Amino acid sequence: MSLLSAVGAAFWLGLLTAISPCLLATNVAAISFLARRAGKLHLVLLSSGCYIAGQALAFVGLAMLINQSLVSIPVLSHVLQKYMFRLLGPLLILCALLLLQWLSVQLGSGRIKGWVQQRAHQGGQVAALALGLVFAMSFCPTTAALYFGGLMPLVVSWKSTVLLPAAYAFGVALPVALFTLLIALFAQQVSRAFHQVGRMEPLARQVTGGIFLVVGVYFTLRYTLALF
């Protein structure tokens, strides 16, 4: 197998990960978050790029950690599946409360508060990066098998802790980015036709918050509390 073939295989494993049933809910949440500023296409593109970068940072960092033999693959896989996936539900609920403005965080009246408000107004690139990191590290059994059992043998074989995990991350994030772009383009055309770009953004934020809340409650009940 050539390096190009290995990159293609890593990308394909990422695509398989992206369409895993256990990632359906998180992908819907990610798409709604990235597309919420649909009236401003450049912000959607920036946020999507940051989301992909967040995924890449997580997968590359994890590959480097494993390649340096600092952790055992089975142990790390178990820990990430057990704790990250279980923490995801409550975390999404918290994000939903903030998006819906049902919870207010007081950051003071100084520069920190102004900086956070400005970044949120500009489209939340930092939040998109963090979302990519968190979703990437939340492994279910299927995605753990694809990453640890499929990608990592390629990484170890080719001694490529950057290129192959980055190709994998691109495969994971590509469907989300494409759907986000399609939604943003469609919404932009509609908003221009009705001259309601400004009015769409608060509605999009409410819809995003609602989706985060539903997904968060679902993950909490199923994975955190294991009620079904």
TORBALUM-604689 format. One record per atom (N, C-alpha, C): atom name; x negated, y, z; residue in one letter; residue number from 1. Coordinates in Angstrom, 3 decimals. Layout:
<recs>
CA|X|Y|Z|A|NUM
...
</recs>
This chain:
<recs>
N|-0.843|-1.202|0.000|M|1
CA|0.000|0.000|0.000|M|1
C|-0.882|1.257|0.000|M|1
N|-0.607|2.159|-0.937|S|2
CA|-1.347|3.417|-0.986|S|2
C|-0.801|4.382|0.049|S|2
N|-1.555|5.460|0.307|L|3
CA|-1.102|6.460|1.272|L|3
C|0.200|7.107|0.810|L|3
N|0.330|7.328|-0.498|L|4
CA|1.559|7.910|-1.029|L|4
C|2.752|7.004|-0.758|L|4
N|2.541|5.698|-0.918|S|5
CA|3.607|4.735|-0.624|S|5
C|3.950|4.744|0.858|S|5
N|2.934|4.899|1.714|A|6
CA|3.163|4.956|3.151|A|6
C|3.974|6.199|3.520|A|6
N|3.674|7.328|2.870|V|7
CA|4.438|8.556|3.105|V|7
C|5.891|8.359|2.676|V|7
N|6.080|7.719|1.519|G|8
CA|7.430|7.429|1.045|G|8
C|8.173|6.508|1.996|G|8
N|7.468|5.513|2.542|A|9
CA|8.089|4.598|3.499|A|9
C|8.477|5.326|4.785|A|9
N|7.605|6.215|5.248|A|10
CA|7.903|6.996|6.455|A|10
C|9.118|7.897|6.230|A|10
N|9.169|8.524|5.061|F|11
CA|10.317|9.366|4.722|F|11
C|11.594|8.538|4.676|F|11
N|11.533|7.350|4.095|W|12
CA|12.694|6.470|4.002|W|12
C|13.163|6.027|5.389|W|12
N|12.229|5.707|6.265|L|13
CA|12.587|5.357|7.646|L|13
C|13.287|6.533|8.327|L|13
N|12.820|7.763|8.033|G|14
CA|13.474|8.939|8.578|G|14
C|14.898|9.080|8.091|G|14
N|15.124|8.824|6.800|L|15
CA|16.485|8.886|6.255|L|15
C|17.382|7.832|6.910|L|15
N|16.841|6.622|7.101|L|16
CA|17.607|5.573|7.770|L|16
C|17.960|5.990|9.189|L|16
N|17.018|6.665|9.850|T|17
CA|17.280|7.159|11.197|T|17
C|18.392|8.201|11.179|T|17
N|18.359|9.087|10.188|A|18
CA|19.330|10.183|10.107|A|18
C|20.755|9.686|9.955|A|18
N|20.928|8.547|9.264|I|19
CA|22.282|8.048|9.028|I|19
C|22.687|6.973|10.041|I|19
N|21.884|6.803|11.086|S|20
CA|22.241|5.850|12.135|S|20
C|23.531|6.288|12.819|S|20
N|24.449|5.345|13.091|P|21
CA|25.727|5.711|13.728|P|21
C|25.561|6.463|15.045|P|21
N|24.528|6.122|15.801|C|22
CA|24.362|6.767|17.106|C|22
C|23.920|8.223|16.991|C|22
N|23.464|8.624|15.786|L|23
CA|23.066|10.018|15.583|L|23
C|24.152|10.849|14.910|L|23
N|25.273|10.225|14.581|L|24
CA|26.328|10.947|13.870|L|24
C|26.799|12.161|14.662|L|24
N|27.049|11.967|15.949|A|25
CA|27.575|13.065|16.774|A|25
C|26.547|14.187|16.915|A|25
N|25.279|13.836|17.147|T|26
CA|24.262|14.876|17.301|T|26
C|24.013|15.606|15.988|T|26
N|24.109|14.895|14.866|N|27
CA|23.938|15.552|13.572|N|27
C|25.058|16.548|13.300|N|27
N|26.278|16.183|13.664|V|28
CA|27.407|17.112|13.518|V|28
C|27.179|18.355|14.373|V|28
N|26.694|18.136|15.605|A|29
CA|26.406|19.270|16.490|A|29
C|25.314|20.150|15.912|A|29
N|24.267|19.527|15.371|A|30
CA|23.160|20.295|14.789|A|30
C|23.622|21.106|13.586|A|30
N|24.424|20.497|12.722|I|31
CA|24.921|21.193|11.540|I|31
C|25.773|22.389|11.938|I|31
N|26.656|22.195|12.907|S|32
CA|27.515|23.301|13.344|S|32
C|26.695|24.436|13.940|S|32
N|25.634|24.097|14.662|F|33
CA|24.793|25.128|15.259|F|33
C|24.012|25.897|14.200|F|33
N|23.411|25.179|13.261|L|34
CA|22.582|25.823|12.246|L|34
C|23.415|26.647|11.262|L|34
N|24.646|26.219|11.014|A|35
CA|25.479|26.894|10.017|A|35
C|26.358|27.983|10.615|A|35
N|26.226|28.266|11.912|R|36
CA|27.153|29.210|12.534|R|36
C|26.939|30.641|12.059|R|36
N|25.768|30.969|11.512|R|37
CA|25.515|32.296|10.938|R|37
C|25.604|32.230|9.425|R|37
N|26.675|31.589|8.947|A|38
CA|26.811|31.312|7.515|A|38
C|26.863|32.572|6.673|A|38
N|27.255|33.687|7.276|G|39
CA|27.308|34.926|6.519|G|39
C|25.945|35.492|6.179|G|39
N|24.904|34.980|6.821|K|40
CA|23.538|35.458|6.592|K|40
C|22.664|34.259|6.236|K|40
N|22.547|34.021|4.948|L|41
CA|21.890|32.810|4.461|L|41
C|20.439|32.721|4.900|L|41
N|19.741|33.853|4.963|H|42
CA|18.326|33.808|5.343|H|42
C|18.152|33.327|6.779|H|42
N|19.124|33.645|7.650|L|43
CA|19.051|33.167|9.032|L|43
C|19.328|31.673|9.112|L|43
N|20.237|31.205|8.268|V|44
CA|20.517|29.772|8.215|V|44
C|19.284|29.012|7.752|V|44
N|18.604|29.539|6.744|L|45
CA|17.388|28.893|6.238|L|45
C|16.287|28.893|7.294|L|45
N|16.132|30.029|8.000|L|46
CA|15.121|30.107|9.057|L|46
C|15.418|29.121|10.180|L|46
N|16.684|29.071|10.586|S|47
CA|17.065|28.161|11.661|S|47
C|16.872|26.712|11.241|S|47
N|17.217|26.384|9.990|S|48
CA|17.032|25.018|9.498|S|48
C|15.553|24.654|9.468|S|48
N|14.715|25.603|9.034|G|49
CA|13.275|25.368|9.035|G|49
C|12.738|25.143|10.436|G|49
N|13.240|25.908|11.390|C|50
CA|12.815|25.745|12.788|C|50
C|13.290|24.413|13.355|C|50
N|14.481|23.989|12.961|Y|51
CA|15.000|22.693|13.413|Y|51
C|14.109|21.554|12.900|Y|51
N|13.744|21.618|11.618|I|52
CA|12.846|20.613|11.045|I|52
C|11.490|20.657|11.746|I|52
N|10.995|21.868|12.017|A|53
CA|9.706|22.004|12.709|A|53
C|9.774|21.400|14.106|A|53
N|10.893|21.592|14.784|G|54
CA|11.065|21.000|16.114|G|54
C|11.024|19.491|16.062|G|54
N|11.708|18.907|15.069|Q|55
CA|11.668|17.459|14.897|Q|55
C|10.234|16.987|14.613|Q|55
N|9.559|17.706|13.728|A|56
CA|8.191|17.325|13.375|A|56
C|7.261|17.398|14.575|A|56
N|7.372|18.461|15.364|L|57
CA|6.530|18.597|16.556|L|57
C|6.731|17.428|17.512|L|57
N|7.991|17.033|17.690|A|58
CA|8.287|15.938|18.608|A|58
C|7.704|14.617|18.102|A|58
N|7.960|14.304|16.845|F|59
CA|7.510|13.011|16.307|F|59
C|5.996|12.956|16.147|F|59
N|5.374|14.056|15.737|V|60
CA|3.916|14.096|15.609|V|60
C|3.264|14.005|16.988|V|60
N|3.774|14.764|17.948|G|61
CA|3.221|14.732|19.297|G|61
C|3.329|13.351|19.917|G|61
N|4.469|12.704|19.711|L|62
CA|4.671|11.361|20.243|L|62
C|3.719|10.365|19.591|L|62
N|3.525|10.492|18.282|A|63
CA|2.606|9.601|17.574|A|63
C|1.173|9.776|18.065|A|63
N|0.776|11.019|18.293|M|64
CA|-0.570|11.287|18.813|M|64
C|-0.745|10.676|20.192|M|64
N|0.281|10.808|21.018|L|65
CA|0.212|10.272|22.380|L|65
C|0.064|8.764|22.356|L|65
N|0.845|8.110|21.521|I|66
CA|0.781|6.654|21.430|I|66
C|-0.542|6.205|20.818|I|66
N|-0.996|6.916|19.801|N|67
CA|-2.236|6.540|19.127|N|67
C|-3.443|6.639|20.045|N|67
N|-3.379|7.541|21.011|Q|68
CA|-4.474|7.680|21.982|Q|68
C|-4.384|6.663|23.108|Q|68
N|-3.391|5.768|23.009|S|69
CA|-3.218|4.689|23.990|S|69
C|-3.017|5.197|25.410|S|69
N|-2.414|6.381|25.526|L|70
CA|-2.137|6.913|26.857|L|70
C|-0.892|6.283|27.450|L|70
N|-0.040|5.752|26.591|V|71
CA|1.201|5.138|27.065|V|71
C|1.444|3.851|26.292|V|71
N|2.265|3.005|26.850|S|72
CA|2.652|1.771|26.185|S|72
C|3.907|2.025|25.359|S|72
N|3.934|1.524|24.135|I|73
CA|5.087|1.745|23.260|I|73
C|6.383|1.201|23.871|I|73
N|6.415|-0.054|24.371|P|74
CA|7.679|-0.551|24.953|P|74
C|8.142|0.276|26.145|P|74
N|7.207|0.676|27.006|V|75
CA|7.572|1.458|28.190|V|75
C|8.116|2.815|27.783|V|75
N|7.434|3.490|26.863|L|76
CA|7.868|4.813|26.429|L|76
C|9.208|4.741|25.727|L|76
N|9.391|3.736|24.884|S|77
CA|10.661|3.560|24.191|S|77
C|11.801|3.381|25.185|S|77
N|11.571|2.578|26.204|H|78
CA|12.598|2.332|27.222|H|78
C|12.928|3.605|27.991|H|78
N|11.904|4.348|28.369|V|79
CA|12.112|5.581|29.146|V|79
C|12.904|6.609|28.348|V|79
N|12.533|6.799|27.077|L|80
CA|13.222|7.782|26.247|L|80
C|14.671|7.388|25.996|L|80
N|14.912|6.100|25.767|Q|81
CA|16.280|5.644|25.551|Q|81
C|17.111|5.775|26.827|Q|81
N|16.502|5.454|27.955|K|82
CA|17.246|5.435|29.212|K|82
C|17.548|6.822|29.736|K|82
N|16.570|7.714|29.663|Y|83
CA|16.738|9.014|30.316|Y|83
C|17.107|10.138|29.349|Y|83
N|16.419|10.247|28.207|M|84
CA|16.706|11.356|27.299|M|84
C|18.111|11.261|26.728|M|84
N|18.511|10.062|26.309|F|85
CA|19.837|9.901|25.721|F|85
C|20.924|10.140|26.772|F|85
N|20.640|9.764|28.016|R|86
CA|21.623|9.976|29.077|R|86
C|21.704|11.440|29.501|R|86
N|20.590|12.149|29.379|L|87
CA|20.590|13.572|29.738|L|87
C|21.187|14.446|28.646|L|87
N|21.286|13.909|27.430|L|88
CA|21.730|14.708|26.299|L|88
C|23.156|15.220|26.474|L|88
N|24.042|14.378|27.011|G|89
CA|25.436|14.779|27.202|G|89
C|25.589|16.000|28.096|G|89
N|25.073|15.952|29.334|P|90
CA|25.160|17.134|30.193|P|90
C|24.484|18.367|29.611|P|90
N|23.373|18.171|28.882|L|91
CA|22.676|19.299|28.269|L|91
C|23.553|19.961|27.202|L|91
N|24.228|19.148|26.388|L|92
CA|25.107|19.692|25.357|L|92
C|26.310|20.409|25.968|L|92
N|26.804|19.889|27.072|I|93
CA|27.913|20.562|27.763|I|93
C|27.467|21.935|28.260|I|93
N|26.255|22.012|28.818|L|94
CA|25.725|23.287|29.280|L|94
C|25.589|24.267|28.116|L|94
N|25.071|23.792|26.982|C|95
CA|24.953|24.655|25.801|C|95
C|26.322|25.128|25.331|C|95
N|27.314|24.240|25.398|A|96
CA|28.665|24.604|24.988|A|96
C|29.234|25.714|25.869|A|96
N|29.003|25.611|27.153|L|97
CA|29.497|26.632|28.087|L|97
C|28.875|27.992|27.788|L|97
N|27.602|27.984|27.396|L|98
CA|26.927|29.236|27.058|L|98
C|27.443|29.796|25.735|L|98
N|27.634|28.915|24.739|L|99
CA|28.118|29.359|23.433|L|99
C|29.543|29.907|23.528|L|99
N|30.354|29.277|24.352|L|100
CA|31.744|29.703|24.519|L|100
C|31.879|30.866|25.496|L|100
N|30.732|31.244|26.092|Q|101
CA|30.683|32.352|27.059|Q|101
C|31.542|32.065|28.286|Q|101
N|31.655|30.786|28.625|W|102
CA|32.332|30.394|29.853|W|102
C|31.357|30.406|31.032|W|102
N|30.080|30.476|30.705|L|103
CA|29.033|30.535|31.720|L|103
C|28.089|31.656|31.359|L|103
N|27.836|32.528|32.300|S|104
CA|26.958|33.663|32.063|S|104
C|25.688|33.502|32.878|S|104
N|24.549|33.636|32.201|V|105
CA|23.249|33.537|32.872|V|105
C|22.688|34.933|33.043|V|105
N|22.441|35.321|34.260|Q|106
CA|21.894|36.640|34.539|Q|106
C|20.377|36.601|34.462|Q|106
N|19.848|37.361|33.540|L|107
CA|18.396|37.396|33.341|L|107
C|17.804|38.740|33.732|L|107
N|18.591|39.541|34.408|G|108
CA|18.104|40.870|34.760|G|108
C|18.363|41.846|33.632|G|108
N|17.919|43.051|33.800|S|109
CA|18.178|44.090|32.799|S|109
C|16.895|44.529|32.088|S|109
N|15.848|43.770|32.264|G|110
CA|14.557|44.166|31.707|G|110
C|14.299|43.606|30.332|G|110
N|13.020|43.437|30.027|R|111
CA|12.608|43.040|28.689|R|111
C|13.018|41.606|28.358|R|111
N|13.017|40.719|29.366|I|112
CA|13.344|39.317|29.103|I|112
C|14.769|39.183|28.586|I|112
N|15.690|39.870|29.251|K|113
CA|17.090|39.807|28.821|K|113
C|17.247|40.366|27.416|K|113
N|16.598|41.476|27.149|G|114
CA|16.682|42.080|25.817|G|114
C|16.096|41.179|24.757|G|114
N|14.975|40.525|25.079|W|115
CA|14.331|39.624|24.124|W|115
C|15.242|38.451|23.787|W|115
N|15.871|37.845|24.819|V|116
CA|16.763|36.707|24.603|V|116
C|17.969|37.123|23.770|V|116
N|18.572|38.252|24.091|Q|117
CA|19.740|38.718|23.352|Q|117
C|19.390|39.011|21.896|Q|117
N|18.225|39.591|21.675|Q|118
CA|17.805|39.901|20.310|Q|118
C|17.595|38.643|19.499|Q|118
N|16.929|37.639|20.090|R|119
CA|16.695|36.391|19.378|R|119
C|18.006|35.670|19.087|R|119
N|18.931|35.698|20.033|A|120
CA|20.231|35.056|19.814|A|120
C|20.985|35.746|18.688|A|120
N|20.899|37.076|18.649|H|121
CA|21.583|37.841|17.606|H|121
C|20.968|37.579|16.238|H|121
N|19.673|37.345|16.189|Q|122
CA|18.994|37.129|14.919|Q|122
C|19.202|35.723|14.368|Q|122
N|19.827|34.865|15.104|G|123
CA|20.132|33.546|14.566|G|123
C|19.645|32.392|15.414|G|123
N|18.893|32.660|16.476|G|124
CA|18.509|31.598|17.394|G|124
C|17.485|30.640|16.846|G|124
N|16.408|31.159|16.226|Q|125
CA|15.384|30.267|15.688|Q|125
C|14.696|29.456|16.790|Q|125
N|14.468|30.104|17.932|V|126
CA|13.849|29.394|19.057|V|126
C|14.774|28.284|19.542|V|126
N|16.068|28.578|19.604|A|127
CA|17.043|27.565|20.024|A|127
C|17.095|26.424|19.022|A|127
N|16.991|26.731|17.727|A|128
CA|16.996|25.694|16.696|A|128
C|15.768|24.797|16.835|A|128
N|14.614|25.402|17.125|L|129
CA|13.387|24.634|17.344|L|129
C|13.544|23.705|18.546|L|129
N|14.105|24.245|19.641|A|130
CA|14.314|23.444|20.847|A|130
C|15.314|22.325|20.592|A|130
N|16.351|22.628|19.815|L|131
CA|17.359|21.618|19.492|L|131
C|16.724|20.470|18.706|L|131
N|15.862|20.802|17.756|G|132
CA|15.160|19.769|17.004|G|132
C|14.297|18.895|17.901|G|132
N|13.598|19.516|18.835|L|133
CA|12.753|18.771|19.775|L|133
C|13.579|17.818|20.627|L|133
N|14.664|18.337|21.205|V|134
CA|15.487|17.530|22.110|V|134
C|16.152|16.380|21.369|V|134
N|16.755|16.661|20.211|F|135
CA|17.419|15.607|19.461|F|135
C|16.429|14.553|18.978|F|135
N|15.220|14.968|18.627|A|136
CA|14.213|14.014|18.170|A|136
C|13.801|13.062|19.282|A|136
N|13.732|13.567|20.508|M|137
CA|13.268|12.748|21.626|M|137
C|14.366|11.900|22.241|M|137
N|15.590|12.048|21.760|S|138
CA|16.719|11.287|22.303|S|138
C|16.932|10.039|21.448|S|138
N|16.271|8.967|21.822|F|139
CA|16.314|7.731|21.042|F|139
C|17.448|6.826|21.515|F|139
N|18.155|6.247|20.551|C|140
CA|19.068|5.151|20.835|C|140
C|18.376|3.870|20.374|C|140
N|18.923|2.689|20.655|P|141
CA|18.223|1.453|20.263|P|141
C|17.868|1.386|18.780|P|141
N|18.788|1.841|17.913|T|142
CA|18.532|1.768|16.466|T|142
C|17.391|2.689|16.055|T|142
N|17.439|3.939|16.503|T|143
CA|16.405|4.897|16.114|T|143
C|15.069|4.554|16.767|T|143
N|15.105|3.996|17.969|A|144
CA|13.862|3.572|18.626|A|144
C|13.202|2.452|17.830|A|144
N|14.012|1.519|17.316|A|145
CA|13.458|0.421|16.516|A|145
C|12.818|0.942|15.238|A|145
N|13.466|1.936|14.605|L|146
CA|12.931|2.490|13.364|L|146
C|11.640|3.269|13.608|L|146
N|11.597|4.039|14.710|Y|147
CA|10.400|4.848|14.985|Y|147
C|9.265|3.994|15.531|Y|147
N|9.534|3.281|16.616|F|148
CA|8.461|2.535|17.279|F|148
C|8.107|1.245|16.533|F|148
N|9.130|0.596|15.934|G|149
CA|8.870|-0.665|15.244|G|149
C|8.570|-0.508|13.770|G|149
N|9.029|0.605|13.161|G|150
CA|8.809|0.805|11.735|G|150
C|7.727|1.815|11.423|G|150
N|7.847|2.998|12.005|L|151
CA|6.893|4.065|11.689|L|151
C|5.539|3.868|12.360|L|151
N|5.540|3.526|13.650|M|152
CA|4.283|3.480|14.389|M|152
C|3.279|2.466|13.834|M|152
N|3.712|1.283|13.356|P|153
CA|2.729|0.397|12.715|P|153
C|2.065|1.046|11.496|P|153
N|2.827|1.842|10.737|L|154
CA|2.236|2.575|9.603|L|154
C|1.229|3.606|10.096|L|154
N|1.596|4.320|11.156|V|155
CA|0.725|5.358|11.715|V|155
C|-0.595|4.750|12.192|V|155
N|-0.492|3.638|12.905|V|156
CA|-1.695|2.980|13.428|V|156
C|-2.535|2.416|12.287|V|156
N|-1.870|1.829|11.297|S|157
CA|-2.584|1.226|10.174|S|157
C|-3.346|2.265|9.360|S|157
N|-2.707|3.403|9.111|W|158
CA|-3.334|4.450|8.298|W|158
C|-4.059|5.498|9.137|W|158
N|-3.970|5.379|10.448|K|159
CA|-4.580|6.356|11.355|K|159
C|-4.146|7.779|10.994|K|159
N|-2.857|7.899|10.722|S|160
CA|-2.282|9.184|10.321|S|160
C|-1.233|9.588|11.347|S|160
N|-1.645|10.421|12.293|T|161
CA|-0.726|10.837|13.351|T|161
C|-0.014|12.149|13.021|T|161
N|-0.296|12.717|11.872|V|162
CA|0.352|13.977|11.485|V|162
C|1.191|13.797|10.219|V|162
N|0.557|13.334|9.140|L|163
CA|1.237|13.270|7.851|L|163
C|2.436|12.326|7.879|L|163
N|2.265|11.108|8.355|L|164
CA|3.342|10.128|8.330|L|164
C|4.480|10.498|9.291|L|164
N|4.196|10.895|10.546|P|165
CA|5.310|11.343|11.397|P|165
C|6.014|12.585|10.857|P|165
N|5.258|13.479|10.190|A|166
CA|5.875|14.666|9.595|A|166
C|6.812|14.268|8.451|A|166
N|6.393|13.296|7.641|A|167
CA|7.260|12.796|6.563|A|167
C|8.509|12.147|7.145|A|167
N|8.334|11.418|8.231|Y|168
CA|9.468|10.795|8.928|Y|168
C|10.425|11.878|9.444|Y|168
N|9.867|12.913|10.063|A|169
CA|10.688|14.003|10.597|A|169
C|11.461|14.708|9.492|A|169
N|10.809|14.888|8.344|F|170
CA|11.487|15.528|7.213|F|170
C|12.659|14.672|6.752|F|170
N|12.464|13.356|6.735|G|171
CA|13.550|12.455|6.363|G|171
C|14.705|12.503|7.346|G|171
N|14.375|12.597|8.634|V|172
CA|15.407|12.660|9.674|V|172
C|16.224|13.945|9.551|V|172
N|15.533|15.063|9.325|A|173
CA|16.196|16.365|9.353|A|173
C|16.797|16.781|8.016|A|173
N|16.360|16.145|6.913|L|174
CA|16.804|16.589|5.589|L|174
C|18.316|16.551|5.399|L|174
N|19.015|15.461|5.757|P|175
CA|20.476|15.470|5.580|P|175
C|21.155|16.597|6.351|P|175
N|20.687|16.850|7.567|V|176
CA|21.255|17.938|8.368|V|176
C|21.031|19.276|7.681|V|176
N|19.801|19.498|7.192|A|177
CA|19.481|20.762|6.540|A|177
C|20.286|20.948|5.260|A|177
N|20.461|19.885|4.475|L|178
CA|21.208|19.980|3.225|L|178
C|22.680|20.275|3.472|L|178
N|23.290|19.568|4.418|F|179
CA|24.692|19.829|4.739|F|179
C|24.877|21.238|5.292|F|179
N|23.916|21.677|6.093|T|180
CA|23.979|23.035|6.633|T|180
C|23.936|24.063|5.516|T|180
N|23.040|23.860|4.562|L|181
CA|22.911|24.793|3.440|L|181
C|24.177|24.828|2.591|L|181
N|24.759|23.652|2.330|L|182
CA|25.985|23.595|1.542|L|182
C|27.128|24.325|2.247|L|182
N|27.258|24.106|3.551|I|183
CA|28.306|24.778|4.320|I|183
C|28.083|26.287|4.312|I|183
N|26.818|26.686|4.497|A|184
CA|26.510|28.116|4.534|A|184
C|26.805|28.781|3.195|A|184
N|26.453|28.125|2.093|L|185
CA|26.716|28.687|0.773|L|185
C|28.205|28.811|0.503|L|185
N|28.953|27.783|0.872|F|186
CA|30.397|27.812|0.669|F|186
C|31.034|28.899|1.533|F|186
N|30.638|28.951|2.811|A|187
CA|31.203|29.945|3.718|A|187
C|30.842|31.362|3.282|A|187
N|29.633|31.522|2.755|Q|188
CA|29.213|32.847|2.301|Q|188
C|30.065|33.323|1.134|Q|188
N|30.360|32.421|0.203|Q|189
CA|31.201|32.786|-0.935|Q|189
C|32.610|33.153|-0.486|Q|189
N|33.148|32.370|0.457|V|190
CA|34.495|32.649|0.963|V|190
C|34.534|33.972|1.709|V|190
N|33.531|34.191|2.566|S|191
CA|33.507|35.421|3.359|S|191
C|33.357|36.663|2.480|S|191
N|32.571|36.535|1.408|R|192
CA|32.412|37.661|0.491|R|192
C|33.720|37.945|-0.245|R|192
N|34.424|36.872|-0.607|A|193
CA|35.674|37.043|-1.330|A|193
C|36.714|37.763|-0.489|A|193
N|36.694|37.499|0.800|F|194
CA|37.693|38.104|1.685|F|194
C|37.116|39.251|2.528|F|194
N|35.839|39.571|2.300|H|195
CA|35.180|40.679|2.993|H|195
C|35.300|40.547|4.522|H|195
N|35.047|39.339|5.009|Q|196
CA|35.210|39.094|6.445|Q|196
C|33.977|38.410|7.042|Q|196
N|32.811|38.814|6.582|V|197
CA|31.576|38.199|7.089|V|197
C|31.456|38.395|8.600|V|197
N|31.683|39.609|9.053|G|198
CA|31.544|39.898|10.482|G|198
C|32.539|39.152|11.338|G|198
N|33.745|38.943|10.800|R|199
CA|34.772|38.258|11.577|R|199
C|34.526|36.756|11.673|R|199
N|33.780|36.209|10.731|M|200
CA|33.550|34.772|10.726|M|200
C|32.566|34.331|11.797|M|200
N|31.632|35.192|12.154|E|201
CA|30.579|34.787|13.079|E|201
C|31.102|34.443|14.475|E|201
N|31.988|35.266|15.085|P|202
CA|32.533|34.867|16.385|P|202
C|33.314|33.560|16.314|P|202
N|34.068|33.361|15.226|L|203
CA|34.816|32.116|15.052|L|203
C|33.870|30.930|14.921|L|203
N|32.787|31.113|14.144|A|204
CA|31.808|30.037|13.973|A|204
C|31.153|29.679|15.307|A|204
N|30.893|30.693|16.137|R|205
CA|30.294|30.421|17.451|R|205
C|31.256|29.628|18.335|R|205
N|32.545|29.971|18.280|Q|206
CA|33.536|29.251|19.058|Q|206
C|33.659|27.804|18.585|Q|206
N|33.647|27.611|17.253|V|207
CA|33.726|26.254|16.703|V|207
C|32.502|25.443|17.112|V|207
N|31.329|26.069|17.034|T|208
CA|30.090|25.389|17.438|T|208
C|30.139|24.997|18.907|T|208
N|30.585|25.924|19.746|G|209
CA|30.708|25.621|21.170|G|209
C|31.678|24.480|21.425|G|209
N|32.781|24.460|20.679|G|210
CA|33.756|23.378|20.835|G|210
C|33.183|22.032|20.436|G|210
N|32.438|22.013|19.336|I|211
CA|31.813|20.760|18.887|I|211
C|30.781|20.280|19.905|I|211
N|29.961|21.205|20.414|F|212
CA|28.979|20.843|21.442|F|212
C|29.681|20.268|22.672|F|212
N|30.810|20.861|23.047|L|213
CA|31.533|20.402|24.237|L|213
C|32.081|18.997|24.025|L|213
N|32.682|18.752|22.868|V|214
CA|33.247|17.429|22.581|V|214
C|32.146|16.369|22.538|V|214
N|31.056|16.682|21.822|V|215
CA|29.943|15.726|21.729|V|215
C|29.311|15.505|23.103|V|215
N|29.153|16.581|23.867|G|216
CA|28.564|16.460|25.198|G|216
C|29.399|15.603|26.129|G|216
N|30.721|15.790|26.107|V|217
CA|31.611|14.981|26.944|V|217
C|31.555|13.519|26.512|V|217
N|31.540|13.288|25.191|Y|218
CA|31.465|11.915|24.669|Y|218
C|30.180|11.225|25.121|Y|218
N|29.039|11.898|24.949|F|219
CA|27.758|11.312|25.355|F|219
C|27.712|11.100|26.863|F|219
N|28.272|12.023|27.628|T|220
CA|28.264|11.891|29.091|T|220
C|29.076|10.689|29.539|T|220
N|30.269|10.540|28.975|L|221
CA|31.133|9.431|29.363|L|221
C|30.567|8.089|28.919|L|221
N|29.997|8.064|27.683|R|222
CA|29.541|6.776|27.144|R|222
C|28.157|6.381|27.615|R|222
N|27.223|7.326|27.623|Y|223
CA|25.831|6.980|27.908|Y|223
C|25.364|7.351|29.317|Y|223
N|25.799|8.527|29.804|T|224
CA|25.369|8.934|31.139|T|224
C|26.111|8.166|32.216|T|224
N|27.439|8.084|32.094|L|225
CA|28.260|7.405|33.091|L|225
C|28.581|5.966|32.697|L|225
N|28.347|5.618|31.419|A|226
CA|28.589|4.251|30.909|A|226
C|30.004|3.776|31.218|A|226
N|30.989|4.630|30.926|L|227
CA|32.382|4.272|31.211|L|227
C|33.005|3.436|30.102|L|227
N|32.388|3.430|28.920|F|228
CA|32.902|2.577|27.835|F|228
C|31.772|2.248|26.854|F|228
</recs>
